[in-house]
Amino acid sequence: MSTAGKVIKCKAAVLWEANKPFSIEDVEVAPPKAHEVRIKILATGICRSDDHVVTGSLVMPFPIILGHEAAGVVESVGEGVTSLKPGDKVIPLFVPQCGECSTCLNSKGNMCIKNDIGAAAGLMADGTTRFTCKGKPIHHFIGTSTFTEYTVVHETAAVKIDSAAPPEKICLIGCGFSTGYGAALQTAKVEAGSTCAVFGLGGVGLSVIMGCKAAGASRIIAVDINSDKFAKAKELGATDCINPKDHKEPIHKVLIGMTGYGVDYSFEVIGRIETMVAALASCHYNYGVSVIVGVPPAAQNITFDPMLLFSGRTWKGSVFGGWKSKDSVPKLVADYMKKKFVLDPLITHTLPFSKINEGFDLLRAGKSIRSVLTF
């Protein structure tokens, strides 16, 4: 029996307000409108950016269905959709690619104007939502909303991938892996023989290490206040591991002491202003490049000595690893299928969707890298 054109009733994890657990609810998912697709989610990862919404560090409208790192199958398409059809295996894209805006048309850009990340409305392009629960409209999250059995996204915010790819692995290509790997390869453009420092060893930070290694970096220094993360960092390519708690000196001085004048490339993969400045100060005073990968906290500003930049350093940001999403995600999935990189070491837990709150508890306790929820 076809569900196309009909409202689908299914389970979703609704966040009714900040600092509360997710509530598994029965929701109604409306059919896709013009240029939209409805997707059955097969697997979705738990990312720290989802938790940032729970804690209020990333401001979004409530109630909301979070989740943005996933893989699924197209259930139905709205009118005018040409790039996808029912049955296609897809990855939703929290950074869309419309192909028409100034960013999409520029070879150096990837953060399409159609994104809903900054001043987030939490709605589809027409200003409405496709989710209803208990008679109330529920907001979308960065154009994806994957903590649900079915979601609706714009055609520009999903891409077809190899139908043989395992959803419970390649869902990480929808955010965590690609974000870190690309920060090293695309944004920083790490060169062979260079030295790198990576602050924060979660799923994204470990993916930065994998990118630095793939680029041929000779030294990769991993920095985290949780020493339990060091074994996995070394397994994936870190040459040194440093816990700032073990040192009296500020961490940037420790790194300068280890490298002479600082690293060639540093990456902040946490989302704290103190570590953003520390990462900047850790890179070479003249030709060092520091990349902000962690989502900055709401309503906090950075104060720093401008001499850090005047001397020649470069400070950059990176969203989704600098990849143009529709162009790159299918290629990254193909590379995974060709065993050009691994994802298994990043996935520490696989849980049924009903255990979403346990998955977030593992993240907050520092006991997981990536937990993947399966449906």
Salt bridges, closest charged atoms under 4 A:
GLU17 OE1 - LYS20 NZ 3.46
GLU25 OE2 - LYS134 NZ 3.36
ASP26 OD1 - LYS11 NZ 2.88
GLU36 OE1 - ARG130 NE 2.80
ASP50 OD1 - HIS68 ND1 2.99
ASP51 OD2 - ARG48 NH1 3.44
ASP51 OD1 - ARG364 NH2 2.78
GLU69 OE2 - ARG370 NE 2.80
GLU75 OE1 - ARG38 NE 2.60
ASP88 OD1 - LYS85 NZ 2.95
ASP88 OD1 - LYS160 NZ 3.61
ASP126 OD2 - LYS33 NZ 2.87
ASP126 OD1 - ARG130 NH2 3.20
GLU155 OE1 - HIS35 ND1 3.49
ASP240 OD1 - ARG219 NE 3.11
GLU274 OE1 - ARG272 NH2 3.60
ASP335 OD1 - LYS340 NZ 3.58
ASP344 OD1 - LYS169 NZ 2.84
ASP361 OD1 - ARG364 NH1 3.67
